[in-house]
């Protein structure tokens, strides 16, 4: 009972941060689970299934509002889902040979946390670059139009590896790159498209980790119990805190966590 309450509080804490800042839960959930003492593979695998379940409602909402670019989702998935399965196969080979890969997971986690922090810090710069790319006369704009599909597939490929190893990247990082690849797409559609791709990716990644014994279902249940009240409370508090203050605070925390996990491996 004590463990379930602790897990529910962790889910509530992450839900609160997500509701308040909009930053993907994986950026905070996996470090919290590592702090609880869970092995890195179990923290990642459980968080992936948690993300798939909690993001599903958002996908339905965006689909009903027709704010999902499904062709882009397909291009992303064509790269990410095979990459996720290939990464899981590699972990399986490591496990069979007795190779410990906890250090690999924590190092990749650190890199992705730093990348997420960078997205938050340089958000205004990225939006300015998005405006320039949207200009059909600019060299970047011409390059983007010619190679958008290939670049989308490559983004999916990278996300498949990163998300399967760390559970981080399918949110803020993916949305930032999509916004640059498709500068004429509204940000609402970017978010909806990113979310629609994140659910199958995290679901496939989570199931793959489950086959490796990397999912704690008691932990997953506790996290889900606490997440919804946390998100509700976070959305209420968000309006009372300046957005710039929240972004800087979250970016600093993510950067420090990323630095820690990168150096500790």
Buried (B, 14 or more C-beta within 10 A) or exposed (E): EEEBEBBBBBBBBBBBBBBBBBBBBBBBBBBBBBEEEBBBBBBBBBBBBBBBBBBBEBBEEBBEEEBBBEEBBEBBBBBBBBBBBEBBEBBEEBBEEEEEBEEBBBBBBBBBBBBBBBBBBBBEEBBEBBEEBBEEEBEBBEEBEEEBEEBBBBBBBBBBBBBBBBBBBBBBBBBBBBBBBBBEBEEEBBBBBBBBBBBBBBBBBBBBBBEBEBBBEEBBBBBBBBBBBBBEBBBEEBEEEEEEEBBEEBBEBBBEBBBBBBEEB
